[in-house]
Amino acid sequence: MAGESGILVIGETGVDGTLRSITNEMITAAQGLSADLGEPISAALIGSGVSARAQDVIDLGADTVYVVDGEQFTNYLNETYTPAVIAVAQQANPRIILIGHTPNGRDLGPYLAVRLQTGIASDTSGLNIVDGQLQAARSVAGGQFRQVVSFPKMPAIATVHMKAYDGAESQGGRSGQVVNVDAGLDASTVRSRFVKHEDAQVEGIRLEDASIVVTGGRGMGDKDGFDELYKLSTLLPAATVGATRAATDSGYCEQDLMIGITGRVVSPDLYFAIALSGASQHMAGCSGSKNIVAINRDPEANIFTESRFGVVGDYKQVLPALIEEVGKLMEG
């Protein structure tokens, strides 16, 4: 293609058609690029019943929304979504395509790059325009290094790390264009099929949605240590408990509490890092936190270089005192 212009965001929706938070985050990323380039933002919505969400995406900041709506797109399948995105890209002719680095996006991105004969930067956490071209930053080697890549061809494709950007806020009343796109898909040629979807059962607040996360590491020592973390989290509004990989591997808590490069990615307003060293693999999952409070008995622990506030001491002495004081404050 020639004459490429603008940023195309590939939106994500749930099976009920609601927008997933990664869509808001990618709109925020696109807004920064749009301001530097002076070019518009467009978005693709693919799914069943997603036409009803087009205005929601315009309110978030898109100038044009391309809609591919049909029952065959109810659930993600590479065989159906790849041709749908290609059909949108052929109409939008974007300079840049942004895809969430979600399970769907990790599958879709490389296929799309091959079909469009262009390059892709995966799991990016920073996007900038330099000399009119996209540059994407990503963590490598378990978060120990930062790699910056550029693109020799357009459209440049990047998958965006979850929580790398704050989600765009809705601006009610924005005007924009909605374009219905026919993916030209012959359902009889689709060889794969969607079998089943089950939502994970989560008690309380999801880690990704928590405003406060209380996280423990291997230094907690045992399950009883994590009981203390739960005591603190129950005192705080919109709080939940997280863990490092070392803590989950040691059996101190459930595996789904793991935060890090191979676990959940969170960006709460307040992050308690208790008895954890601050290894790069863990920090990759929580570096977007607004404020990190560290408690560790090793004054040389890396977590203190990452935190805004720190207490050097044994958590078994510090945490009970903290719980007591928080309890008093919450009681007023």
The 8 nearest C-alpha neighbors of each residue, nearest first, counted from 0:
[[1, 2, 3, 92, 153, 89, 154, 115],
 [2, 0, 3, 92, 153, 4, 94, 154],
 [1, 3, 4, 0, 92, 94, 93, 153],
 [2, 4, 94, 93, 92, 1, 0, 5],
 [5, 3, 94, 93, 2, 92, 38, 6],
 [4, 6, 38, 39, 93, 94, 40, 95],
 [5, 7, 95, 40, 93, 96, 94, 41],
 [8, 6, 96, 41, 42, 93, 40, 95],
 [9, 7, 42, 97, 10, 96, 43, 41],
 [8, 10, 43, 98, 42, 97, 7, 11],
 [11, 9, 22, 44, 43, 8, 42, 12],
 [12, 10, 19, 22, 18, 9, 13, 44],
 [11, 13, 18, 19, 17, 16, 14, 10],
 [12, 14, 16, 15, 17, 19, 18, 11],
 [13, 15, 16, 73, 74, 12, 17, 47],
 [16, 14, 13, 17, 12, 48, 47, 73],
 [15, 17, 13, 12, 14, 49, 48, 18],
 [18, 16, 12, 13, 15, 19, 52, 14],
 [19, 17, 12, 11, 13, 20, 16, 22],
 [18, 20, 12, 21, 11, 22, 13, 17],
 [19, 21, 22, 23, 18, 24, 166, 11],
 [20, 22, 24, 23, 19, 99, 25, 161],
 [23, 21, 10, 25, 20, 24, 19, 11],
 [24, 22, 166, 167, 26, 20, 21, 25],
 [25, 23, 166, 21, 27, 164, 22, 26],
 [24, 26, 28, 22, 27, 23, 29, 21],
 [25, 27, 29, 23, 28, 24, 30, 167],
 [28, 26, 30, 167, 24, 25, 29, 166],
 [29, 27, 25, 26, 30, 31, 24, 164],
 [30, 28, 26, 32, 27, 31, 33, 25],
 [29, 31, 33, 27, 32, 28, 26, 34],
 [32, 30, 34, 33, 29, 28, 35, 27],
 [33, 31, 29, 35, 34, 30, 36, 128],
 [32, 34, 30, 36, 38, 31, 35, 37],
 [33, 35, 37, 31, 32, 36, 30, 38],
 [36, 34, 32, 33, 37, 31, 128, 38],
 [37, 35, 33, 38, 34, 32, 131, 128],
 [36, 38, 34, 33, 35, 39, 32, 5],
 [37, 39, 5, 33, 36, 4, 40, 34],
 [40, 38, 5, 33, 62, 6, 41, 37],
 [41, 39, 6, 61, 62, 5, 7, 33],
 [40, 42, 63, 7, 61, 62, 64, 6],
 [43, 41, 8, 64, 7, 9, 65, 61],
 [42, 44, 65, 9, 10, 64, 66, 8],
 [43, 45, 66, 10, 67, 65, 49, 42],
 [46, 44, 67, 68, 66, 43, 72, 49],
 [47, 45, 72, 73, 68, 49, 69, 48],
 [46, 48, 73, 69, 70, 68, 49, 72],
 [47, 49, 50, 68, 16, 51, 46, 69],
 [48, 50, 51, 52, 16, 47, 46, 68],
 [51, 49, 52, 53, 48, 66, 68, 44],
 [50, 52, 49, 53, 48, 54, 55, 16],
 [53, 51, 55, 49, 50, 54, 56, 17],
 [52, 54, 56, 55, 50, 51, 64, 57],
 [55, 53, 57, 56, 52, 58, 51, 175],
 [54, 56, 58, 52, 53, 57, 59, 169],
 [57, 55, 59, 58, 53, 54, 61, 52],
 [56, 58, 61, 54, 60, 59, 55, 175],
 [57, 59, 170, 55, 169, 173, 56, 171],
 [60, 58, 169, 56, 57, 168, 167, 170],
 [59, 61, 57, 58, 62, 56, 26, 40],
 [62, 60, 57, 40, 41, 63, 56, 42],
 [61, 63, 175, 40, 41, 57, 39, 176],
 [64, 62, 41, 176, 175, 61, 177, 42],
 [65, 63, 42, 177, 41, 43, 178, 53],
 [64, 66, 43, 178, 179, 177, 42, 44],
 [67, 65, 179, 44, 180, 43, 68, 178],
 [68, 66, 45, 180, 44, 179, 181, 46],
 [69, 67, 47, 46, 45, 66, 49, 48],
 [70, 68, 47, 71, 72, 46, 67, 48],
 [69, 71, 47, 73, 72, 68, 46, 48],
 [70, 72, 69, 73, 79, 186, 47, 74],
 [73, 71, 46, 70, 74, 69, 47, 75],
 [74, 72, 47, 46, 70, 71, 14, 75],
 [75, 73, 72, 76, 14, 193, 46, 71],
 [74, 76, 72, 77, 80, 73, 103, 79],
 [77, 75, 78, 79, 80, 74, 193, 192],
 [76, 78, 80, 79, 81, 107, 75, 106],
 [79, 77, 76, 80, 81, 189, 82, 191],
 [78, 80, 77, 76, 81, 82, 83, 72],
 [79, 81, 83, 77, 82, 78, 76, 84],
 [80, 82, 84, 83, 77, 79, 78, 85],
 [83, 81, 85, 84, 80, 79, 86, 182],
 [84, 82, 182, 80, 86, 81, 85, 87],
 [85, 83, 87, 81, 86, 82, 88, 80],
 [84, 86, 88, 82, 87, 83, 89, 81],
 [85, 87, 83, 89, 84, 182, 88, 82],
 [86, 88, 84, 90, 85, 89, 91, 83],
 [89, 87, 85, 91, 92, 90, 86, 84],
 [90, 88, 86, 92, 87, 91, 85, 0],
 [89, 91, 87, 88, 92, 86, 180, 93],
 [90, 92, 88, 93, 89, 87, 7, 41],
 [93, 91, 3, 88, 89, 90, 4, 94],
 [94, 92, 4, 3, 5, 95, 91, 6],
 [93, 95, 4, 154, 3, 5, 153, 6],
 [96, 94, 155, 6, 154, 93, 156, 7],
 [97, 95, 156, 7, 6, 8, 155, 157],
 [98, 96, 8, 157, 158, 156, 9, 7],
 [99, 97, 158, 9, 104, 159, 157, 8],
 [98, 100, 159, 158, 104, 101, 21, 160],
 [101, 99, 158, 159, 104, 160, 105, 122],
 [100, 102, 104, 103, 99, 105, 161, 160],
 [103, 101, 105, 104, 106, 100, 99, 107],
 [104, 102, 106, 101, 105, 107, 75, 100],
 [103, 105, 101, 107, 100, 106, 99, 102],
 [106, 104, 102, 100, 103, 107, 108, 101],
 [105, 107, 104, 103, 108, 102, 109, 110],
 [106, 108, 104, 110, 105, 109, 103, 111],
 [107, 109, 111, 110, 104, 105, 106, 112],
 [110, 108, 112, 111, 107, 113, 106, 119],
 [111, 109, 113, 112, 107, 108, 114, 81],
 [110, 112, 114, 108, 109, 113, 115, 107],
 [113, 111, 109, 117, 115, 110, 114, 116],
 [114, 112, 116, 110, 111, 115, 109, 117],
 [113, 115, 111, 116, 112, 110, 85, 117],
 [114, 116, 112, 113, 117, 111, 85, 154],
 [117, 115, 113, 114, 112, 118, 111, 152],
 [116, 118, 112, 115, 152, 153, 113, 154],
 [119, 117, 112, 155, 156, 150, 152, 120],
 [118, 120, 156, 157, 112, 121, 155, 109],
 [119, 121, 157, 156, 158, 123, 122, 135],
 [122, 120, 158, 123, 157, 119, 159, 100],
 [121, 123, 160, 158, 159, 100, 137, 124],
 [124, 122, 137, 159, 160, 136, 121, 125],
 [123, 125, 163, 160, 137, 136, 159, 122],
 [124, 126, 136, 135, 123, 127, 137, 163],
 [127, 125, 135, 134, 136, 124, 133, 128],
 [128, 126, 134, 133, 129, 135, 32, 125],
 [127, 129, 133, 132, 131, 134, 32, 35],
 [128, 130, 132, 131, 133, 127, 134, 35],
 [131, 129, 132, 128, 133, 134, 36, 127],
 [130, 132, 129, 128, 36, 133, 35, 127],
 [133, 131, 128, 129, 130, 134, 149, 150],
 [134, 132, 128, 127, 149, 129, 135, 150],
 [133, 135, 149, 127, 148, 126, 128, 132],
 [134, 136, 126, 148, 147, 125, 123, 127],
 [137, 135, 147, 125, 123, 146, 124, 126],
 [136, 138, 123, 146, 124, 145, 122, 147],
 [139, 137, 145, 142, 144, 146, 140, 136],
 [138, 140, 142, 144, 141, 145, 143, 137],
 [141, 139, 142, 143, 144, 138, 145, 280],
 [140, 142, 280, 139, 143, 279, 260, 138],
 [141, 143, 138, 279, 139, 140, 144, 280],
 [144, 142, 140, 141, 279, 139, 145, 138],
 [145, 143, 139, 142, 138, 140, 146, 141],
 [146, 144, 138, 137, 139, 136, 147, 143],
 [145, 147, 137, 136, 138, 148, 144, 139],
 [148, 146, 136, 135, 137, 134, 145, 149],
 [149, 147, 135, 134, 136, 146, 150, 120],
 [148, 150, 134, 133, 135, 151, 147, 132],
 [149, 151, 152, 155, 118, 148, 133, 153],
 [152, 150, 149, 153, 118, 117, 155, 132],
 [153, 151, 150, 117, 154, 155, 118, 116],
 [154, 152, 155, 94, 117, 151, 95, 3],
 [153, 155, 94, 95, 93, 156, 152, 96],
 [154, 156, 95, 153, 150, 96, 118, 94],
 [157, 155, 119, 96, 95, 97, 154, 118],
 [158, 156, 120, 97, 119, 121, 159, 98],
 [157, 159, 98, 121, 100, 99, 122, 97],
 [158, 160, 99, 123, 100, 122, 98, 157],
 [161, 159, 122, 100, 123, 124, 163, 162],
 [160, 162, 163, 159, 21, 100, 264, 99],
 [163, 161, 164, 266, 160, 165, 265, 264],
 [162, 164, 124, 161, 160, 287, 165, 159],
 [165, 163, 24, 162, 166, 28, 27, 25],
 [164, 166, 24, 167, 162, 27, 163, 23],
 [165, 167, 24, 23, 27, 164, 168, 20],
 [168, 166, 23, 27, 59, 24, 26, 165],
 [169, 167, 59, 166, 170, 23, 58, 60],
 [168, 170, 59, 58, 171, 167, 55, 60],
 [171, 169, 58, 59, 173, 168, 172, 60],
 [172, 170, 58, 173, 169, 59, 55, 57],
 [171, 173, 174, 170, 58, 57, 54, 169],
 [174, 172, 58, 171, 57, 170, 175, 60],
 [175, 173, 172, 57, 176, 62, 58, 54],
 [176, 174, 62, 63, 57, 173, 177, 61],
 [175, 177, 63, 64, 62, 178, 174, 57],
 [176, 178, 64, 63, 65, 179, 175, 53],
 [179, 177, 65, 66, 64, 180, 176, 63],
 [180, 178, 66, 65, 67, 177, 181, 68],
 [181, 179, 67, 66, 182, 178, 65, 87],
 [180, 182, 183, 67, 179, 86, 83, 184],
 [181, 183, 83, 184, 86, 180, 82, 67],
 [184, 182, 181, 185, 82, 83, 86, 180],
 [183, 185, 182, 186, 79, 82, 83, 181],
 [184, 186, 187, 188, 183, 189, 182, 79],
 [185, 187, 188, 189, 184, 71, 79, 190],
 [186, 188, 185, 189, 190, 184, 191, 71],
 [187, 189, 186, 185, 190, 184, 78, 191],
 [190, 188, 186, 187, 191, 78, 185, 79],
 [191, 189, 188, 192, 78, 187, 186, 79],
 [192, 190, 189, 193, 78, 76, 77, 188],
 [193, 191, 194, 190, 76, 189, 78, 74],
 [192, 194, 195, 74, 191, 76, 75, 196],
 [193, 195, 192, 196, 191, 74, 197, 76],
 [196, 194, 193, 197, 74, 192, 198, 75],
 [195, 197, 198, 194, 193, 74, 14, 199],
 [196, 198, 199, 195, 200, 194, 14, 201],
 [199, 197, 200, 196, 201, 195, 14, 13],
 [198, 200, 201, 197, 196, 202, 255, 205],
 [199, 201, 198, 202, 197, 203, 205, 255],
 [202, 200, 199, 203, 205, 204, 198, 206],
 [203, 201, 204, 200, 205, 199, 239, 206],
 [202, 204, 201, 205, 239, 238, 237, 206],
 [203, 205, 209, 239, 206, 208, 202, 237],
 [206, 204, 208, 207, 209, 203, 201, 239],
 [207, 205, 209, 208, 204, 239, 265, 241],
 [206, 208, 265, 205, 209, 264, 266, 263],
 [209, 207, 205, 206, 210, 204, 267, 265],
 [210, 208, 206, 211, 237, 238, 207, 204],
 [209, 211, 267, 268, 237, 238, 269, 208],
 [212, 210, 238, 269, 209, 267, 270, 268],
 [211, 213, 270, 239, 238, 240, 214, 271],
 [214, 212, 271, 240, 241, 270, 239, 228],
 [215, 213, 241, 242, 272, 240, 271, 273],
 [216, 214, 273, 242, 274, 219, 272, 275],
 [217, 215, 275, 246, 243, 274, 218, 219],
 [216, 218, 246, 219, 245, 220, 275, 274],
 [217, 219, 274, 220, 216, 275, 215, 273],
 [220, 218, 224, 217, 274, 216, 221, 215],
 [219, 221, 218, 217, 224, 222, 251, 223],
 [220, 222, 251, 223, 224, 219, 225, 250],
 [223, 221, 251, 225, 224, 226, 252, 220],
 [224, 222, 226, 225, 221, 227, 220, 251],
 [223, 225, 219, 222, 226, 227, 221, 220],
 [224, 226, 228, 222, 227, 223, 229, 219],
 [225, 227, 223, 229, 224, 228, 230, 222],
 [226, 228, 230, 225, 229, 224, 231, 223],
 [229, 227, 225, 231, 230, 226, 232, 213],
 [228, 230, 232, 226, 227, 231, 233, 225],
 [231, 229, 227, 228, 233, 232, 226, 234],
 [230, 232, 228, 229, 234, 233, 322, 227],
 [231, 233, 229, 238, 235, 234, 239, 230],
 [232, 234, 230, 231, 235, 229, 238, 236],
 [235, 233, 232, 231, 326, 230, 236, 325],
 [234, 236, 232, 233, 238, 237, 231, 211],
 [237, 235, 238, 234, 233, 211, 210, 232],
 [236, 238, 209, 210, 211, 235, 204, 239],
 [239, 237, 211, 232, 236, 209, 212, 235],
 [238, 240, 212, 232, 213, 204, 209, 206],
 [241, 239, 213, 212, 214, 229, 232, 228],
 [240, 242, 214, 256, 213, 257, 212, 258],
 [243, 241, 257, 214, 215, 256, 216, 258],
 [242, 244, 216, 246, 257, 245, 258, 281],
 [243, 245, 247, 246, 257, 248, 242, 258],
 [244, 246, 248, 243, 217, 247, 249, 216],
 [247, 245, 217, 216, 249, 243, 244, 248],
 [246, 248, 250, 244, 249, 254, 252, 245],
 [249, 247, 245, 250, 246, 244, 254, 251],
 [250, 248, 246, 247, 251, 245, 217, 221],
 [249, 251, 247, 248, 252, 246, 253, 222],
 [250, 252, 222, 221, 246, 249, 247, 225],
 [253, 251, 247, 250, 222, 254, 246, 225],
 [254, 252, 255, 256, 247, 250, 251, 257],
 [253, 255, 247, 256, 257, 252, 248, 244],
 [254, 256, 257, 253, 262, 263, 258, 247],
 [257, 255, 241, 254, 242, 253, 258, 240],
 [258, 256, 242, 262, 243, 255, 244, 254],
 [259, 257, 263, 262, 284, 243, 242, 264],
 [260, 258, 284, 281, 262, 261, 283, 280],
 [259, 261, 280, 283, 284, 262, 281, 141],
 [262, 260, 259, 263, 258, 280, 257, 284],
 [263, 261, 258, 259, 257, 260, 264, 284],
 [262, 264, 258, 259, 257, 284, 265, 261],
 [265, 263, 284, 285, 258, 259, 161, 262],
 [266, 264, 207, 285, 284, 267, 263, 162],
 [265, 267, 288, 287, 285, 162, 268, 289],
 [268, 266, 210, 288, 269, 211, 265, 209],
 [267, 269, 289, 210, 288, 290, 211, 266],
 [270, 268, 211, 290, 267, 291, 289, 288],
 [271, 269, 291, 212, 211, 290, 213, 292],
 [270, 272, 213, 292, 214, 291, 293, 273],
 [273, 271, 293, 214, 292, 270, 215, 275],
 [272, 274, 294, 215, 275, 293, 214, 271],
 [275, 273, 218, 295, 216, 219, 215, 294],
 [274, 276, 216, 273, 277, 218, 215, 272],
 [275, 277, 300, 302, 278, 301, 274, 216],
 [276, 278, 302, 301, 275, 282, 279, 281],
 [279, 277, 281, 280, 276, 282, 301, 302],
 [278, 280, 282, 142, 281, 143, 283, 141],
 [281, 279, 141, 260, 278, 283, 259, 282],
 [280, 282, 259, 283, 279, 278, 284, 260],
 [281, 283, 279, 285, 284, 286, 280, 277],
 [284, 282, 260, 281, 259, 280, 285, 286],
 [283, 285, 259, 264, 282, 258, 260, 281],
 [284, 286, 282, 265, 287, 288, 283, 266],
 [287, 285, 282, 288, 283, 284, 266, 305],
 [286, 288, 266, 285, 289, 163, 162, 265],
 [289, 287, 266, 267, 286, 290, 285, 268],
 [288, 290, 268, 269, 287, 267, 291, 266],
 [291, 289, 269, 288, 307, 268, 270, 292],
 [292, 290, 306, 270, 307, 271, 269, 293],
 [291, 293, 308, 271, 309, 306, 272, 270],
 [294, 292, 309, 272, 273, 271, 310, 306],
 [293, 295, 310, 273, 309, 311, 274, 272],
 [296, 294, 274, 311, 297, 312, 273, 313],
 [295, 297, 312, 311, 313, 298, 294, 314],
 [296, 298, 299, 300, 295, 311, 312, 276],
 [299, 297, 300, 311, 296, 295, 303, 312],
 [300, 298, 297, 301, 303, 302, 296, 304],
 [301, 299, 276, 297, 302, 298, 303, 277],
 [300, 302, 277, 303, 304, 276, 299, 305],
 [301, 303, 277, 305, 304, 300, 276, 306],
 [302, 304, 306, 305, 301, 300, 309, 293],
 [305, 303, 302, 301, 306, 300, 307, 277],
 [304, 306, 302, 303, 301, 307, 291, 277],
 [307, 305, 291, 303, 308, 292, 304, 302],
 [306, 308, 291, 290, 292, 309, 305, 303],
 [309, 307, 292, 306, 293, 291, 310, 303],
 [310, 308, 293, 292, 294, 303, 306, 311],
 [309, 311, 294, 312, 293, 295, 308, 292],
 [312, 310, 296, 295, 298, 294, 309, 297],
 [313, 311, 296, 295, 310, 314, 317, 294],
 [312, 314, 296, 315, 316, 317, 295, 311],
 [313, 315, 317, 318, 316, 312, 294, 274],
 [316, 314, 313, 317, 318, 319, 224, 219],
 [315, 317, 314, 313, 318, 319, 320, 312],
 [318, 316, 314, 320, 319, 315, 321, 313],
 [317, 319, 321, 314, 320, 316, 315, 322],
 [320, 318, 322, 321, 317, 316, 323, 315],
 [321, 319, 323, 318, 317, 322, 324, 316],
 [320, 322, 318, 324, 323, 319, 325, 317],
 [323, 321, 319, 325, 320, 324, 231, 326],
 [322, 324, 320, 326, 321, 325, 319, 327],
 [323, 325, 327, 321, 326, 322, 320, 328],
 [326, 324, 328, 322, 327, 323, 321, 329],
 [327, 325, 323, 329, 324, 328, 322, 330],
 [326, 328, 324, 330, 325, 329, 323, 331],
 [329, 327, 325, 331, 330, 326, 324, 323],
 [330, 328, 326, 331, 327, 325, 234, 235],
 [329, 331, 327, 328, 326, 325, 234, 324],
 [330, 328, 329, 327, 326, 325, 324, 234]]
